[in-house]
Amino acid sequence: MTALGARLAVPHTDAPLGVARRDITPPTGIRAKNWGPADWERSEGAHRPLTVTALAVGGEEPLVLAAVDGTWWRRVDDEWSVRSRVLAELGLAEHQLLIALSHTHAGPVLCRADAELAGGELIAGYLDALAEAVVAAGREALAAATAARTDWTTGRCALAADRELDVDGRAIVGFNPDAPAADDTVVVGRVTRSDGSPLATIVNYACHPTTLAWQNRLVSPDYVGAMRELVERETGAPVLFLQGASGELAPREQYTGDLGIADRHGRALGHAVLAALDLLPAPGSELELSGIVESGAPLGLWTPADRPPSTRVAAVADRVELDLADLPSLAELEERWADIDPRSRAERLGRARNLRDGYIDGPTVRHPFWIWRLGDAVLAAHPGEAYSPLQTGLRAANPGTPVVVMNLTNGPGFVYLPTDAAYARGAYQAWQSPLAAGSLARLESAMAATIQEVAR
């Protein structure tokens, strides 16, 4: 039974926050071949700008979250060369920094080892410029940190769909119309200054940015670009997009060179974000059952009321031990893929080699993850590509708590963490990963335990 004075609570975070952005669009001609079938290697321009947007949490132990329009790290050394520089120049410890890639598949290749390939001569300079941009955005955001509040809410978007398709007994990566509905959760954070003016919007959604593929020769943030443009135009504040646990999720319509489709996808997500924002009460308030008004029926009156602050901030970096699969040698893989076209075979072998180097040094691996507590909200991040049960499980275990789950954050460990069912069906994500079945559940369990620790 509901009593007068009951509150419809809005999860929130009250902390000094600052936001800053830098353009990280690469030079035309940089290596951008991310697809095996591509018969080209250098980019020929840009569809939309690529950016890094930094959100800084001020205080005695500051935190910096950098949302980057980037593909994926292919080698441990390249990721660490960027992150270690940011840590050093901003004076942060490892648990104080999250660099999260959007995972666009239409971005520049982030691999110095490709320097001898066409367009690869521009990669080292680009990675140096990327580090400089993250440092500059982080430094500006820290300097600009001011009293702010973040109101958290949830929206729904049907862009993401299951991409675990079986065709004539073969496991394919493509839209499966017979699969159950995909997780459509959009976690949204509305960040405002103490006077109520907009400061930023945080968007956490799980869907592979694979709209644009080998037919497209322009670098692009994929659907994230149009989403960001729409939401920023309506709110007047920069957007930080954080890729969720999207290992098996992607748009239904993808693998195209049609830029308009990527923009349509982005607008669909953007409208979902705006709808969620429109249903939030005014900043700093929540609804209270304040009275009963007699009319043709007795009417329950819910009115805005000031809410108490939620100021707790904590950050933890941890690791979980995961088992390795029985891995074939690179020579065995080369023989296994001898019958596919040479371009695609080279792409597969290069990925397999890079995934092992610097991550595997024994019979098990210690996979890193980060947990941040920001007021009522939790950020749970790791460098791999987990399937969506990671986010649905963590959210189910923490009802009423906004849980932002982030793939492709920091490193090392740029590997898939599929479900056991994906291993059983022989999915690409399962045979690509060096991790054994059961790793996803083990990561979820470790993250859940650490979330409980920081909540105390």
C-alpha positions as CSV (number, residue, x, y, z in Angstrom):
1,M,0.0,0.0,0.0
2,T,1.3,3.4,-1.0
3,A,1.2,6.2,1.7
4,L,1.1,10.0,1.3
5,G,4.7,11.3,1.1
6,A,5.9,8.3,-1.0
7,R,8.6,9.1,-3.5
8,L,9.1,8.0,-7.1
9,A,12.9,8.1,-6.7
10,V,15.2,9.2,-9.6
11,P,18.6,7.5,-9.3
12,H,21.2,10.3,-9.3
13,T,24.8,11.4,-8.8
14,D,25.9,14.6,-7.2
15,A,29.6,15.4,-7.8
16,P,31.8,18.0,-9.4
17,L,31.8,17.3,-13.1
18,G,33.5,18.7,-16.2
19,V,33.2,17.9,-19.9
20,A,35.5,18.6,-22.8
21,R,35.8,17.4,-26.4
22,R,38.5,17.1,-29.1
23,D,38.2,16.3,-32.8
24,I,40.1,13.0,-33.6
25,T,39.2,12.7,-37.3
26,P,42.2,11.0,-38.9
27,P,44.0,12.3,-42.0
28,T,42.6,11.2,-45.3
29,G,44.6,8.2,-46.6
30,I,45.1,6.5,-43.2
31,R,44.7,2.8,-43.2
32,A,41.1,1.9,-42.5
33,K,40.8,-1.7,-43.8
34,N,38.8,-3.4,-41.1
35,W,37.0,-6.0,-43.3
36,G,38.5,-9.0,-45.0
37,P,36.5,-8.5,-48.3
38,A,37.7,-4.9,-48.7
39,D,39.7,-4.4,-52.0
40,W,40.9,-1.0,-50.8
41,E,43.1,0.0,-47.8
42,R,43.3,3.8,-47.4
43,S,40.4,6.0,-46.3
44,E,39.1,8.5,-48.9
45,G,37.6,11.1,-46.5
46,A,35.2,11.3,-43.5
47,H,31.5,10.7,-43.3
48,R,31.2,12.6,-40.0
49,P,33.8,13.8,-37.5
50,L,35.3,11.4,-35.0
51,T,35.6,12.8,-31.5
52,V,36.9,12.1,-28.0
53,T,34.6,13.4,-25.2
54,A,36.0,13.4,-21.6
55,L,33.9,13.5,-18.5
56,A,35.9,14.3,-15.4
57,V,34.8,13.7,-11.8
58,G,36.5,16.3,-9.5
59,G,37.6,15.7,-5.9
60,E,40.6,14.5,-3.9
61,E,40.8,11.5,-6.2
62,P,39.6,12.6,-9.6
63,L,38.3,10.3,-12.3
64,V,38.4,10.7,-16.1
65,L,36.1,8.8,-18.5
66,A,37.0,9.3,-22.2
67,A,34.5,8.2,-24.8
68,V,36.4,7.7,-28.1
69,D,35.1,7.1,-31.6
70,G,37.5,4.2,-32.3
71,T,37.5,0.7,-33.8
72,W,39.3,-1.7,-31.5
73,W,42.8,-2.3,-30.1
74,R,44.6,-5.0,-32.0
75,R,47.8,-5.1,-29.9
76,V,48.3,-4.7,-26.2
77,D,51.3,-2.4,-26.7
78,D,49.3,0.1,-28.8
79,E,46.6,0.4,-26.2
80,W,49.1,0.8,-23.4
81,S,51.1,3.4,-25.3
82,V,48.0,5.7,-25.4
83,R,46.6,4.9,-21.9
84,S,50.0,5.1,-20.1
85,R,50.7,8.5,-21.5
86,V,47.2,9.8,-20.5
87,L,47.8,8.4,-17.0
88,A,51.2,10.0,-16.7
89,E,50.3,13.4,-18.0
90,L,47.1,13.7,-16.0
91,G,48.7,12.2,-12.8
92,L,46.1,9.4,-12.5
93,A,46.4,5.8,-11.2
94,E,45.0,3.0,-13.3
95,H,41.7,2.8,-11.5
96,Q,41.1,6.5,-12.2
97,L,40.9,6.3,-16.0
98,L,38.5,4.7,-18.4
99,I,39.1,5.0,-22.2
100,A,36.1,3.5,-23.9
101,L,36.0,2.8,-27.6
102,S,32.7,3.1,-29.5
103,H,33.8,0.1,-31.7
104,T,32.9,1.7,-35.0
105,H,34.1,-0.6,-37.8
106,A,34.6,2.3,-40.1
107,G,37.4,4.0,-38.2
108,P,41.2,4.0,-38.7
109,V,43.2,0.9,-37.9
110,L,44.7,1.3,-34.4
111,C,47.8,-0.9,-35.0
112,R,51.4,0.4,-35.3
113,A,52.4,-3.1,-36.6
114,D,50.6,-2.2,-39.9
115,A,53.1,0.6,-40.7
116,E,54.4,-1.2,-43.8
117,L,50.9,-1.6,-45.3
118,A,49.1,1.0,-47.4
119,G,48.0,3.8,-45.2
120,G,49.9,2.3,-42.2
121,E,52.6,5.0,-42.3
122,L,50.0,7.4,-40.8
123,I,49.0,5.1,-37.8
124,A,51.8,5.9,-35.4
125,G,51.3,9.7,-35.8
126,Y,47.6,9.2,-35.3
127,L,48.0,7.2,-32.1
128,D,50.2,10.0,-30.8
129,A,47.6,12.6,-31.7
130,L,44.9,10.4,-30.1
131,A,46.8,10.3,-26.8
132,E,47.3,14.1,-27.0
133,A,43.6,14.7,-27.6
134,V,42.6,12.5,-24.7
135,V,45.1,14.3,-22.4
136,A,43.9,17.7,-23.6
137,A,40.2,16.8,-23.2
138,G,40.8,15.2,-19.8
139,R,42.8,18.2,-18.5
140,E,40.2,20.7,-19.7
141,A,37.4,18.6,-18.2
142,L,39.2,18.4,-14.8
143,A,39.8,22.1,-14.8
144,A,36.2,22.9,-15.6
145,A,34.7,20.5,-13.0
146,T,31.8,22.3,-11.3
147,A,28.9,21.3,-9.0
148,A,26.7,19.1,-11.1
149,R,24.0,16.5,-10.9
150,T,23.3,13.4,-13.0
151,D,19.8,12.1,-13.3
152,W,19.7,8.5,-14.6
153,T,16.9,6.9,-16.5
154,T,16.3,4.1,-18.9
155,G,14.9,4.1,-22.5
156,R,14.2,1.5,-25.1
157,C,15.6,1.2,-28.7
158,A,14.9,-1.7,-31.1
159,L,18.0,-1.0,-33.2
160,A,20.0,-3.9,-31.8
161,A,19.1,-7.5,-32.9
162,D,20.6,-10.9,-32.4
163,R,23.3,-11.7,-35.0
164,E,23.7,-15.4,-34.3
165,L,22.4,-16.9,-37.5
166,D,22.6,-20.6,-38.7
167,V,22.5,-21.1,-42.5
168,D,22.6,-24.7,-43.8
169,G,24.3,-25.9,-40.6
170,R,26.9,-23.2,-40.6
171,A,27.2,-20.5,-37.9
172,I,27.0,-17.1,-39.6
173,V,27.3,-13.5,-38.2
174,G,24.1,-11.9,-39.4
175,F,20.6,-11.0,-38.3
176,N,18.6,-13.9,-37.0
177,P,14.9,-13.2,-37.4
178,D,14.0,-16.3,-35.3
179,A,16.0,-15.3,-32.2
180,P,14.3,-13.8,-29.1
181,A,14.2,-10.1,-28.9
182,A,17.6,-8.5,-28.1
183,D,18.2,-6.5,-25.0
184,D,16.9,-3.0,-26.0
185,T,18.0,-1.1,-22.8
186,V,19.4,2.4,-23.2
187,V,20.8,3.8,-20.0
188,V,20.8,7.6,-20.1
189,G,22.4,10.1,-17.8
190,R,21.3,13.7,-17.9
191,V,24.1,15.8,-16.5
192,T,23.3,19.4,-15.5
193,R,25.0,22.2,-13.6
194,S,23.7,23.3,-10.2
195,D,21.6,26.0,-12.0
196,G,19.9,23.4,-14.1
197,S,21.7,24.2,-17.4
198,P,22.8,21.2,-19.5
199,L,26.3,19.9,-19.2
200,A,26.3,16.5,-20.9
201,T,24.3,13.4,-21.8
202,I,25.6,9.9,-21.2
203,V,24.3,7.2,-23.5
204,N,25.0,3.5,-22.9
205,Y,23.7,1.1,-25.5
206,A,24.7,-2.3,-26.8
207,C,24.8,-2.6,-30.6
208,H,27.8,-3.3,-32.9
209,P,28.5,-0.3,-35.1
210,T,28.7,-2.5,-38.2
211,T,26.2,-0.7,-40.5
212,L,29.1,0.5,-42.7
213,A,31.4,-2.2,-44.0
214,W,33.8,-3.0,-46.8
215,Q,31.9,-1.0,-49.5
216,N,32.4,2.2,-47.5
217,R,35.7,4.1,-47.9
218,L,35.1,6.9,-45.5
219,V,36.0,7.0,-41.8
220,S,32.8,7.3,-39.8
221,P,31.5,6.9,-36.2
222,D,28.7,4.8,-37.8
223,Y,25.3,5.2,-36.2
224,V,26.8,7.0,-33.2
225,G,27.4,10.1,-35.2
226,A,23.8,10.8,-36.2
227,M,22.6,9.9,-32.7
228,R,25.1,12.4,-31.2
229,E,24.2,15.1,-33.7
230,L,20.4,14.8,-32.9
231,V,20.7,14.6,-29.2
232,E,23.2,17.5,-29.0
233,R,21.1,19.7,-31.2
234,E,18.0,19.1,-28.9
235,T,19.8,19.4,-25.6
236,G,22.6,21.8,-26.2
237,A,25.1,19.5,-24.5
238,P,27.8,17.1,-25.6
239,V,27.0,13.3,-25.7
240,L,29.3,10.6,-24.4
241,F,28.4,7.3,-26.1
242,L,29.5,4.2,-24.2
243,Q,29.3,0.8,-26.1
244,G,27.5,-1.9,-24.0
245,A,27.8,-5.6,-23.9
246,S,27.1,-6.1,-27.6
247,G,29.0,-9.3,-28.5
248,E,26.1,-10.9,-30.2
249,L,24.1,-7.7,-31.1
250,A,24.1,-5.6,-34.3
251,P,21.6,-3.8,-36.5
252,R,19.4,-5.9,-38.7
253,E,20.4,-4.0,-41.8
254,Q,24.2,-3.8,-41.9
255,Y,27.3,-4.6,-44.0
256,T,26.6,-1.7,-46.4
257,G,28.2,1.3,-47.9
258,D,25.0,3.4,-47.7
259,L,25.7,6.3,-45.3
260,G,22.0,7.1,-45.1
261,I,21.4,3.7,-43.4
262,A,23.9,4.5,-40.7
263,D,22.3,7.9,-40.2
264,R,18.8,6.3,-39.9
265,H,20.1,3.9,-37.3
266,G,21.6,6.8,-35.3
267,R,18.4,8.8,-35.4
268,A,16.5,5.9,-34.1
269,L,18.7,5.6,-31.1
270,G,18.8,9.4,-30.7
271,H,15.0,9.6,-30.6
272,A,15.0,6.9,-27.9
273,V,17.4,8.9,-25.8
274,L,15.4,12.1,-26.2
275,A,12.2,10.2,-25.2
276,A,13.8,9.0,-22.1
277,L,15.1,12.5,-21.2
278,D,11.7,14.0,-21.8
279,L,10.2,11.8,-19.1
280,L,12.6,12.8,-16.4
281,P,11.4,15.4,-13.8
282,A,13.3,18.6,-13.4
283,P,17.0,18.4,-12.3
284,G,17.3,17.8,-8.6
285,S,13.8,16.7,-8.1
286,E,11.7,13.6,-7.9
287,L,7.9,13.0,-7.7
288,E,6.2,12.8,-4.3
289,L,2.6,11.6,-3.6
290,S,1.7,14.9,-2.0
291,G,-2.1,14.7,-1.7
292,I,-5.5,13.5,-2.8
293,V,-7.8,15.7,-4.7
294,E,-11.5,14.9,-4.8
295,S,-13.1,15.0,-8.2
296,G,-15.3,12.6,-10.1
297,A,-12.8,10.1,-8.7
298,P,-10.3,10.6,-5.8
299,L,-7.1,11.7,-7.6
300,G,-3.6,10.9,-6.4
301,L,-1.5,14.0,-6.9
302,W,2.2,13.4,-7.6
303,T,4.3,16.7,-7.5
304,P,8.0,17.5,-7.8
305,A,9.9,17.5,-4.5
306,D,13.6,18.2,-3.7
307,R,15.6,15.1,-3.3
308,P,18.6,14.4,-1.0
309,P,22.0,14.4,-2.6
310,S,23.9,11.2,-3.5
311,T,27.6,12.0,-3.4
312,R,29.5,8.8,-3.0
313,V,32.3,8.2,-5.5
314,A,34.5,5.2,-5.5
315,A,36.7,3.4,-8.2
316,V,38.3,0.0,-8.2
317,A,40.4,-1.8,-10.8
318,D,40.5,-5.6,-10.4
319,R,41.1,-8.9,-12.4
320,V,39.4,-12.2,-12.8
321,E,41.2,-15.4,-13.6
322,L,39.8,-17.1,-16.8
323,D,40.6,-20.4,-18.4
324,L,42.0,-20.6,-21.9
325,A,40.5,-22.8,-24.7
326,D,42.6,-25.5,-26.4
327,L,44.1,-23.2,-28.9
328,P,45.3,-24.3,-32.4
329,S,48.6,-23.0,-33.5
330,L,48.8,-20.2,-36.1
331,A,50.1,-22.7,-38.6
332,E,47.1,-24.9,-37.9
333,L,44.8,-21.9,-38.4
334,E,46.5,-21.1,-41.7
335,E,45.9,-24.6,-42.9
336,R,42.3,-24.6,-41.7
337,W,41.5,-21.4,-43.6
338,A,43.5,-22.3,-46.8
339,D,40.4,-22.3,-49.0
340,I,39.0,-18.8,-48.2
341,D,40.1,-15.8,-50.2
342,P,43.6,-14.5,-49.4
343,R,42.5,-11.1,-48.1
344,S,40.0,-12.6,-45.6
345,R,42.6,-15.3,-44.6
346,A,45.2,-12.6,-43.9
347,E,42.7,-10.6,-41.8
348,R,41.8,-13.7,-39.7
349,L,45.3,-14.7,-39.1
350,G,46.4,-11.2,-38.1
351,R,43.6,-10.9,-35.6
352,A,44.4,-14.3,-34.1
353,R,48.1,-13.4,-33.7
354,N,47.3,-10.0,-32.2
355,L,44.8,-11.4,-29.7
356,R,47.3,-13.7,-28.2
357,D,50.3,-11.4,-28.0
358,G,50.6,-9.7,-24.7
359,Y,47.5,-11.2,-23.2
360,I,48.4,-14.9,-22.8
361,D,51.4,-15.8,-20.8
362,G,50.4,-19.0,-19.1
363,P,47.6,-21.6,-18.8
364,T,45.1,-19.0,-17.6
365,V,44.7,-15.2,-18.1
366,R,43.9,-12.5,-15.6
367,H,41.2,-10.4,-17.3
368,P,41.0,-6.8,-16.1
369,F,37.8,-4.9,-15.2
370,W,36.9,-1.6,-13.5
371,I,34.0,-0.7,-11.3
372,W,33.1,2.9,-10.5
373,R,30.5,4.0,-8.1
374,L,29.0,7.4,-9.0
375,G,26.3,8.3,-6.5
376,D,23.4,5.9,-7.1
377,A,25.0,4.6,-10.4
378,V,27.6,2.0,-11.2
379,L,29.9,1.8,-14.2
380,A,31.2,-1.7,-15.0
381,A,33.9,-1.8,-17.7
382,H,36.3,-4.2,-19.3
383,P,38.4,-4.5,-22.5
384,G,36.7,-7.5,-24.1
385,E,33.5,-8.0,-26.2
386,A,31.1,-9.6,-23.8
387,Y,27.7,-10.9,-24.9
388,S,24.6,-9.0,-23.6
389,P,23.9,-11.4,-20.6
390,L,26.8,-9.6,-18.8
391,Q,24.7,-6.4,-18.7
392,T,21.3,-8.0,-18.2
393,G,22.7,-10.1,-15.4
394,L,24.4,-7.2,-13.6
395,R,21.3,-5.1,-13.8
396,A,19.1,-7.9,-12.6
397,A,21.4,-8.3,-9.6
398,N,21.2,-4.6,-8.8
399,P,17.5,-3.6,-9.2
400,G,16.9,0.1,-8.9
401,T,20.6,0.9,-9.6
402,P,21.6,2.3,-13.0
403,V,24.4,-0.1,-14.2
404,V,26.4,1.2,-17.2
405,V,28.1,-1.8,-18.7
406,M,31.0,-1.0,-21.1
407,N,32.8,-3.3,-23.5
408,L,36.1,-2.2,-25.2
409,T,37.4,-0.2,-22.3
410,N,41.1,0.0,-21.4
411,G,43.1,-3.2,-21.8
412,P,44.5,-5.8,-22.3
413,G,42.1,-8.5,-23.3
414,F,40.4,-7.5,-26.5
415,V,38.6,-10.8,-26.8
416,Y,35.1,-12.1,-27.1
417,L,33.3,-13.5,-24.1
418,P,30.5,-15.5,-25.6
419,T,27.8,-17.5,-24.0
420,D,28.2,-21.3,-23.6
421,A,25.5,-21.7,-26.2
422,A,27.7,-19.8,-28.7
423,Y,30.5,-22.2,-28.1
424,A,28.2,-25.1,-28.6
425,R,27.0,-23.8,-32.0
426,G,30.5,-23.0,-33.2
427,A,30.0,-19.3,-33.4
428,Y,32.7,-17.1,-34.9
429,Q,33.0,-15.2,-31.6
430,A,33.7,-18.5,-29.8
431,W,36.4,-19.9,-32.1
432,Q,37.9,-16.4,-32.4
433,S,38.3,-16.0,-28.6
434,P,41.2,-17.7,-26.8
435,L,39.0,-18.0,-23.7
436,A,37.3,-21.2,-22.7
437,A,33.5,-21.5,-22.3
438,G,32.3,-20.3,-18.9
439,S,34.4,-17.1,-19.0
440,L,31.4,-14.8,-19.5
441,A,29.7,-16.2,-16.3
442,R,33.0,-15.9,-14.4
443,L,33.5,-12.3,-15.4
444,E,29.9,-11.4,-14.5
445,S,30.3,-13.1,-11.0
446,A,33.5,-11.2,-10.3
447,M,32.0,-7.9,-11.4
448,A,28.9,-8.5,-9.3
449,A,31.0,-9.2,-6.2
450,T,33.0,-6.0,-6.7
451,I,29.9,-3.9,-7.2
452,Q,28.6,-5.1,-3.9
453,E,31.9,-4.2,-2.3
454,V,31.9,-0.6,-3.6
455,A,28.2,-0.3,-2.6
456,R,29.0,-0.8,1.1
